[in-house]
Amino acid sequence: MPLIKVQSSVKTPSSEAVETLLTSLSSKLAKHLGKPESYVMTSFEPEIKMTFGGTFEPVCYIEIKSIGRMTPDITKAMSQDFCQTVEEHLGVPKNRIYLEFADAERAMWGWNGGTFA
């Protein structure tokens, strides 16, 4: 049910680098939310034409979605952690990363032919 989706303007890293980034984000998201990692989904979309502040310098947009309420303390901790992780793995400076946190209602999240409602 938790999802972290990273979209970036950076060139496609090696397959190994992408796998390392995604497994790191998966583990961290599960820990931050206190949910089993077996439900966490991660994705990475490189080489998207994006601007930030009017320039084409490397940039990232990260979506984090989950069922349940993410408190301000949790989102602040995730922002710090995920920005640092993305900066380390992709070289995108923290000040060029936007994150969007979205709580999903149980009936609005489907899996395995049903929903979590």
N, C-alpha and C positions, 0 to 999 in steps of 0.2 A: 503494500500500500504506500509506503513512503517512496517518493521519486526525487531524484536530483538530476537535472538536465543542464548540461553546460554547452553553451553556444559561444564560439569564439572566432575571431578573425585570423588567428594564428594558422600557420601552415600545418598540415597534418603531421603530427609526430610519428615516430615509429610505432608499430603495432604493440610492442612491449611497453613503451612509454604510456600509451593510451590505456592498456590493461592495468598497469600499475596505478595510474590516476584513478580509474573507475573503481578498482577494488579498494583503494584507500578511502575514496569518498563514500562508498557503500558501507564500510565498517564504521566510519565516523558518523554517518547519518543515523545508523541504527543505534549507536551509543548515545548520541544527543537526544534522540527521541524515546529511548528506552523500549525499542521495538525489535523483534527478531530480524536479523539480517536476511533471513530466508524470504522476507516479503519486500525487501528494498530493491528498487530498480534504478539503474544509472544509465545515462547516455551522454555522448559527446559528439558534437557537430562542429568540425573545424572548417576553416576557410570560408566563413560566411562574411559577405561584404557588410561591414558595420562601421559606424562612426560613433565617436564619443567626444563631446566638447568640440565638435567641428573638425576633428582630424581622423585619419585612418590608422593611427598608431594602434598597436595590439590592444584588443578590448575583449571583455567577456561579459556575458549575461547568463546568470544562473537562476534556474527555477527550482524551488524546493516546495513540494506538496506532500501533505500528509493528512490522514484522518485524525481528528482530535485538535485540541488547541495548543498552539505553540505560543508560549509566554514570551514577553519581551526579553527576559533573561536567557531563554533558550535561543531565540533568534539572534541575540547579540553574540552569544558564544559561537553559534554556527557561522555567523558572518565572519568573525575573526578567524575561525578554524578553516573554513572553506576558502576564504581569500588567501590565506597563507599557503594552503595546499596547492591552489591553482597557480599562485605566483611561483612556487617552487618547481612545479611540474611543467608549466607552460611558459613561464617568463613574463606573464602579464602582470604589471604592477597593480597592487591592491587598489590604488586610486583610480583604476580604469576597469573596475569590476563592479557591476550592479547585481544585486541579489533580490529576488522576489520570493516571499514566503506566502504560501496559501494553505489555509485549512480547508479540508474537504468534508462535506457532510457524508455520513456513512452510506446513504442511499445514492450518492453521486459518484461513488467509486466502485467500479465493477471488477470482478475477477472470477475465473473458473466458471463462467456461465451465470453468475449471480452478482449480487452486490454485498457490501458489508453491513447492510441494514438488517 
